[in-house]
Amino acid sequence: MPQYRIERLDFIPSGRRCNFCSRPLTSRVAYVLRDEKGNECLSGPTCLSTHARIDKSKEIYPNFAKACKGEIGDHKDVKAATKREGAAKPKAEGHLEIEYLVLRFRQLGNLPGMKIKTLEEAYHRYVKTGQITDDDRLHISRLIAKVSKERPEYSPKNLTACYAYMHWIKAALEDLHEDKQAFLRQMLFSLMKNLYLSPAQAAAVNKWFVKIEGAPVLDPEAFVPKQRSTA
């Protein structure tokens, strides 16, 4: 039987199915797994334990769905899956650092200023092995502390919110006629430029997500206000 590791918990496109039971992943949030040959597959929380035989409480993996309000379910029993998901959390050690690294290099890597040279080697190591060194972890934790204080728009909490809102705004735009896209396009441009939406803007954007099947409710206060600083 193949051995799997959790690569991330992430949003997925509409219509994707669990690779283990072939049922639709209706929550549009899934565990992205990788086997020893490098093959990627998707799993809901039920099949993660019953088929992939992974105890996620012992795994270190990025969670890019943290801006969602509530927990994820899957294709089978949403209430039961929610209980299980809330009861088991990934190990704290290395978790935030890996999450931050992947956010900056892969999830938001197309935005200016995200890919910084001092993190390149750590990212390549992670892509190759699924792990980072103790030195990588220390460097990233120091960077997180620095940006959280001096440039909060680059803090883990804020970048996680940016990723979630960008993903679902783009998903909403795919289903909208061109003459109805103006507001969401304006919000997407503002988000990509400023890495921020006000609570009122985020709440207004959320109203569009209810029209998308399986879309989550995102926290309208997930963003961290930018501080004026001379640093």
N, C-alpha and C positions, 0 to 999 in steps of 0.2 A: 504494500500500500504506500502511495506517495507520502512524503513528509511535507507538511505545509508550515509556513509562518505567516502571521498577519503583517501585511505591508502597511495597511492604513484602514481606517474607517472613513468612508467618503460618500459623497453624493454620486449618483449614477444616472445615466440617461433613462428616459422612459422606455419600457418594454424589455428591459434586461431581465434575465432569469438566473436563478441559482444554478451553478454548475454541478451541484450534487443531486438535487431532486427535480430540476428543470421547471420548477414553479416560478411564476412571476414574482419579482421582488417589488411589491406594491408600495413599500414605504419610500422607494427611490433613495435609500441609504443602505449601503452594504459594506461588508468586510471584504476588502481586496486582499486575496491571498496569493502567495507565490510558492511554487514547489521547488525541489532541489535542482530541477533542470531549468528554472527561470520562467516557467510558464505561469501566467496570471489567471486567476479565476475569482468568481464572486460567490459569496455565501451570506445568507441571513444568519441571525443569532442562533436559531435552532440547529441548522445544519453545521454550524461552526463546531459545536460540541459533539453532535451525534454522528456526523460523517467525516469531517476533517479532523475530529478528535483533538481539538485545541481548547485548552483551558485559558481563556483570555485574561484571567486574573494573574497569570504567570507570564504574560507577554508584555513586551514594550512596543508600542505602536502609536503612530500619530492618529489623532482623532480630529478630522476636519469638519465634523458635523456638530461641534460644540455650540454653535450659535443657534441651534434649534431649541425651541422650548419643548421640554419633555424628552422622553427616551425613544429609541427606535423600536419598531416591531419588525415582523417579516411577513411571509406569505401564509403562515399557518395560524398562529394564535397570538394576536397582537398583545392582548393583556398579559398572557403568560410570558411572552418574550420581553415585554417591558419590565416585568419584575426581575427577570434574570439579568437583563442588561443593567439595571440599576444596582443590582447586588454585587456584581463583579467589576472591579476597576483594574486597569492596567497598572503595573508597577510604576511607582513614581520615579525611580532612579533612571535618568536618561530619557524619560518620556517627553518632557517638555522641550529638551534640547533638540531631539530628533524631529519633533513636530515643527519647531521653529525653523530648523535647517531646511526641511522639505517645503515648508510654506514659501520661503524666500526663493528657493531655487527651482521648484517645479510648479507648485500651484499658482504662484504669483510671479514667476520668473520673467514674464513678458513686460512687467511694469518697470519703469526707470528706477534705479537705485536699489533694486532687490538683490541682485547677484553681486555680492561683494567679494573681492579677491581673497580676503583672509578666511573665507569659509569654503572656498572651492575644493581644497584637498579633502576636507571633512565630508563634503557632499559626495565626492567621487568614492570615498571609502564606504560611505553608507550604501550607495547604489550597488557597489560590488559585493559587500558582505552583509548588509542589513544591520550593521553595527557602527558605533563611533568609539574612538579611544577615550580614555580618561582625560587626556589633554584637550581633545576636541570638546568634550563635555564642559570642561572648565572654561575654555575660551568662549563657548557659546553662552554659558550661564552668565559670564561677565558682560557679554554684549547685550544680553537680554536686560540685565540690571541697568546698564547704561542707557539704552534706548527707552526703557520704561520710564526713566526719570527725565531724560533730556529730549527725547523724540517719541512721545507716546503713540504717535501714529504708526510707528514701526514696532510697537509692543506685540507680544504674542496674541493677546486678547483682541486687539484691534485688527491685526492681519487676518485672524480667523474669521472675524465678522466681515471683513472686506471680501474674502474668498467666498463665503456663503452667499452674501448678497449679490456679488458679481455672477456667480453660477446661476442663481435662480432668476435674476433679471434677464440674463441671456436666454434662459429656458422660456421665460414668458414672452420675450420678443419673437421667438421662433413661431409661436402660435398666434401672433397678433397681425392683423392687417396693417400695412404700412402707414395708413392714415391715423392709426391709433397708437403709434409707437413713440410719439414725441416725448411724453413725460418720462417713460422708462429710459429712453436713450439719454435724456438730459441727466437723470439720476446716475446712470452708468458712467457717463462722461465725468460728472462731478466726483463720483466715487474713485475712479481711476486716477483722477488728477489730485484730489485732496486726501484720499484714503479715509474718508469720513462721510457719514450721513447723520444729520441731526435726528433726535428721536421722532420728531414730527415727520421728517422725510422718510425715515425707515418705516414708520407706521403706515404712511401712505403707500409706499412700495409694497408692503405686505398685503395690502388689499387686492393687489393684482395677482398675488400668488395663489389665492383661493380658487382662481380659475384654472389652475394647473392640477391635473389629477396626480395625487400622491405628494404634492409639494408640502413641505413642512411650514409651520409658523416659526418665523425667525424672531429673535429677541430684538425689539426696536431700540433697546438701550445697550446693545452689544458694543457699540463703538466707544472709543476713548477720545474725548475732546483734545484737540491739538493745543499744546501750550506754547505761548510766545516765549522764545528763549534766544539769547544771544550766543549760546554755545554752538 
